[in-house]
Amino acid sequence: MLFLRITQIKYIFLQIKKEYMIMKRTLWFIFFLLNSLFYLYADSENDSLLKVLDKVISERLIYTQKKKEATIKELKKKEGWS
């Protein structure tokens, strides 16, 4: 009778351990899946930020070039070159 009880208890603990391992694997899978999705989202957000930054830099270069040309024209007019 006692041996039977010990065997049943061992079986119950093995079942609990098995369920725990399945749950642990499932939680790790969910964690890595969500982590991957987060990195995909963050990567696309970084790309959009880089695009905005590139646009601002190119607009700044155009603005400074036009400002430089306008300054040269203004100085030429003051000097009477054209």
C-alpha positions in Angstrom: 0.0 0.0 0.0 2.8 2.4 0.9 4.8 1.5 -2.2 1.6 2.2 -4.3 1.2 5.6 -2.7 4.9 6.5 -3.3 4.5 5.4 -6.9 1.4 7.5 -7.4 3.1 10.6 -5.8 6.1 10.1 -8.1 3.7 9.9 -11.1 1.9 13.0 -10.1 5.2 14.9 -9.7 6.3 13.7 -13.1 3.1 14.9 -14.6 3.4 18.3 -12.9 7.0 18.5 -14.2 5.9 17.6 -17.7 3.2 20.2 -17.7 5.6 22.8 -16.2 8.1 22.1 -19.1 5.4 22.5 -21.7 4.2 25.7 -20.1 7.8 27.0 -19.9 8.5 26.2 -23.6 5.2 27.9 -24.6 6.1 31.0 -22.6 9.6 31.1 -24.2 8.1 30.8 -27.6 5.6 33.6 -27.0 8.4 35.8 -25.6 10.6 35.3 -28.6 7.7 35.8 -31.0 6.8 39.1 -29.4 10.4 40.1 -29.2 10.8 39.5 -32.9 7.7 41.5 -33.7 8.9 44.3 -31.6 12.3 44.4 -33.3 10.5 44.4 -36.7 8.4 47.3 -35.7 11.4 49.2 -34.2 13.4 48.6 -37.3 10.7 50.0 -39.6 10.4 53.0 -37.3 14.1 53.6 -37.5 13.9 53.4 -41.3 11.2 56.1 -41.3 13.2 58.3 -38.9 16.2 57.9 -41.2 14.1 58.9 -44.2 12.9 62.0 -42.4 16.4 62.8 -41.4 17.6 62.4 -45.0 14.8 64.6 -46.3 15.7 67.4 -43.7 19.3 67.2 -44.6 18.6 67.4 -48.4 16.2 70.3 -47.9 18.8 72.1 -45.7 21.4 71.7 -48.4 19.0 73.1 -51.0 18.1 76.0 -48.7 21.8 76.8 -48.0 22.7 76.6 -51.7 19.8 79.0 -52.6 20.7 81.3 -49.7 24.4 81.3 -50.9 23.3 82.1 -54.5 21.0 84.9 -53.3 23.8 86.4 -51.2 26.2 86.3 -54.2 23.6 88.0 -56.4 23.0 90.7 -53.7 26.7 91.4 -53.4 27.1 91.6 -57.1 24.2 94.1 -57.3 25.9 96.2 -54.6 29.2 96.2 -56.4 27.4 96.9 -59.7 28.7 93.8 -61.6 25.4 92.9 -63.3 
